């Protein structure tokens, strides 16, 4: 299932940051020293405030609740607006 809207530059940047977060989390099992996730969380918070009017309420909800995996899946098109 793909997105039913064109992704904005802001959404694309958020998706890229969420993919990076996922990669960092998965690397924590073997990384020494462990990577700090705080800069990634701060970047996501900053990016969320820059989203334009008309941004999907679902995406905003996920980002406000820090449900980053759900936000990533939504932006990747694995979840639709109708599933709200």
C-alpha positions in Angstrom: 0.0 0.0 0.0 1.5 3.3 -1.0 0.9 6.9 0.1 -2.2 8.5 -1.3 -0.7 12.0 -1.3 2.6 13.5 -2.5 5.1 13.6 0.4 6.2 17.1 1.3 9.9 17.9 1.8 9.2 18.2 5.6 7.6 14.7 5.6 10.5 13.3 3.6 13.0 14.7 6.1 11.0 13.3 9.0 10.9 9.9 7.3 14.7 10.0 6.7 15.2 10.9 10.4 12.8 8.1 11.5 14.7 5.6 9.4 18.0 6.8 11.0 16.4 6.4 14.5 15.4 2.9 13.6 18.9 2.1 12.4 20.5 3.5 15.6 18.1 1.6 17.8 18.8 -1.7 16.0 22.6 -1.0 16.3 22.4 -0.6 20.0 22.6 -4.4 20.6 26.2 -4.5 19.3 27.4 -0.9 19.4 30.0 0.1 22.0 29.7 2.8 23.0 26.0 3.0 22.6 24.8 5.9 20.3 22.9 8.7 21.9 19.4 8.9 20.6 18.7 12.3 22.3 19.9 14.4 19.2 17.6 12.4 17.0 14.6 12.9 19.3 15.4 16.6 19.4 15.6 16.8 15.6 12.2 15.0 15.3 10.6 17.5 17.7 12.0 20.4 15.7 10.9 19.0 12.4 7.4 18.3 13.7 7.0 22.0 14.6 7.9 22.9 11.0 5.1 20.8 9.3 2.8 22.8 7.2 -0.9 23.3 7.6 -2.8 20.4 6.1 -0.4 17.8 7.5 -2.1 14.5 8.2 -3.7 14.6 11.7 -2.6 11.0 12.0 1.1 11.9 11.5 0.8 14.8 13.9 -0.7 12.5 16.5 2.1 10.0 16.2 4.8 12.6 16.4 3.2 14.4 19.4 2.9 11.1 21.2 6.4 10.1 20.2 5.1 7.0 18.4 8.0 7.1 16.0 7.6 3.6 14.6 4.0 4.2 13.8 4.9 7.5 12.2 7.6 5.8 10.1 5.2 3.1 9.0 2.6 5.7 8.1 5.0 7.7 6.0 6.2 4.5 4.3 2.6 3.8 3.3 2.0 0.8 5.5 -1.0 2.4 7.2 -3.8 4.4 5.7 -5.8 7.4 6.9 -8.9 5.2 7.1 -7.3 3.1 9.9 -7.6 6.1 12.4 
